[in-house]
Amino acid sequence: MLAAMSLAMLPSALVSFICGEINDGICFLAMAAAGTVLGITLSKEPHYYRKKLRISDGFFAIAVCWFLASLAGGAPYLLTGVLTDPMSAFFESASGFTTTGATVLRDIQELNHGILLWRAMTGWLGGLSILLFGIALMPTVGLSAQRLTVIETHAAMESISPKMIQNIRVIGIFYGSITILETILLRVSGMRLFDALLVSMSTVSTTGFARYDEGMMHFGGNLIPCVIIVFMLLSGVNYNLYLNAVREGLRAFRQNTEFNYYIIITAICSFLITVFVLISDNGRYLGNCMVEAVFQTVSMITSTGFCRADYNSWPQAAQFILLILAFTGACSSSSGSGIKIARLVILLKLIRHGISMRLHPNFVDTIRLNQKPVPSEVVSAVATVPFLFLTVLFASTFLMTLGNASVSEGFSSSLACLCNTGCYFGGAGPMHTFDIYSGPLKFLLSIVMIGGRLELYTLLVLFTPSYWEQSY
């Protein structure tokens, strides 16, 4: 994992040298060389323990991978002088690898090209999950690639192929292909090539790292936002559906319950926000209003976090819809975060099932998703997720207030990090940066980001005594 991430610094080194940023280029080269050597050296050590590792070790491996990636990924910010505070560097790196998009940086457009590319690269690697890039290396430590992938891909309930490694490679190719395609379309739409590349990497990964302080509001016209909307939507779809579509065609999408809900929710919320904004400002042009409403809706439900408008100036009802979308999240097994639509669909069916049981005590029914019965243990696990999200959100908010943050600041910051949207409600809104917080609070929010990205259970299980009792 460390070696792979170190090699990912080479493009930033190349760009730095091309743009005349020699010092930055040398820093990236040195870090890439050191990280590769260290990573290869450490990868040889676990061979002795190969037969002793068990499935439960996958939880530990995932958490450690994300934490170490965030730790090592912060080094370029420190060595190039962009940031001087180690905790700020850790926060910025964790924000990238968890595809949150929250930032402690100001005057982003003034940063050197190499560091901007590395910033986008952390999000791009984290998008499909850095774990997918490390799957090929997992056999060296004796862990099952398929079971690790099931954990990371949000416990997908469908196994689409026994050849999981081959599927991962296909998804990786698709992931890279749509990044290149979006870059080309944005360039044709009038965006500079380097900007187009950074925006595409942040779009496909649903990171939402902005190239400029004002975010997507920097780019005029409606063509560029429309291109980004399409690719944000694509990135919020279950990647397993793309594999299924190769065999089944468009029927794979039509028959998928979660995908249908995803499109319906996006359409309804976009319409409502458009109406609310138009009513509050009769002088607004309908076309611009629709683009902004759809853009923010898709950005929030996919947890991308791009901002095309100052949503803080919108009616409270429109802001509330965006807040709910942040919790909702996109499809399972996508690069987006949040609770996930599949879980919410199961919860809705569970509520309907409970109502039917009370009206008809002898009523017998099975909760289904995609025409397939959902095991009772899965339903039980799904039912606890919203409660767990709220518990962590309130706990994080409380801890933020202990660090002298206001309740509204603590809640909004915790929400932005837990749901990995990076979008702040209240205060400066889209222009909010997290550099106002102290080191301990940045560390807290970084852990919340990692927990949100790992679906909470993967991280919280490490803090239970029973996990460590069975591990030794």
Secondary structure, DSSP 4 states (H G I P E B T S, - for coil): -HHHHHHTTHHHHHHHHHTT-HHHHHHHHHHHHHHHHHHHHHHHGGGGGGGG--TTHHHHHHHHHHHHHHHHHTHHHHHTTS---HHHHHHHHHHHHTT------SSGGGS-HHHHHHHHHHHHHHHS-HHHHHGGGGGGGT--HHHHHHHHTT--S----S-HHHHHHHHHHHHHHHHHHHHHHHHHTT--HHHHHHHHHHHHTT----SSTTGGGGS-SSHHHHHHHHHHHHHTS-HHHHHHHHHHTTHHHHT-HHHHHHHHHHHHHHHHHHHHHHHH-TTS-HHHHHHHHHHHHHHHHTT----SS-GGGS-HHHHHHHHHHHHH-S-TTSS--SS-HHHHHHHHHHHHHHHHHHH-TT-----EETTEEPPHHHHHHHHHHHHHHHHHHHHHHHHHHHTT--HHHHHHHHHHHHTT--PPPSTTGGG--GGGS-HHHHHHHHHHHHHHHTTTHHHHGGGSHHHHHHH-
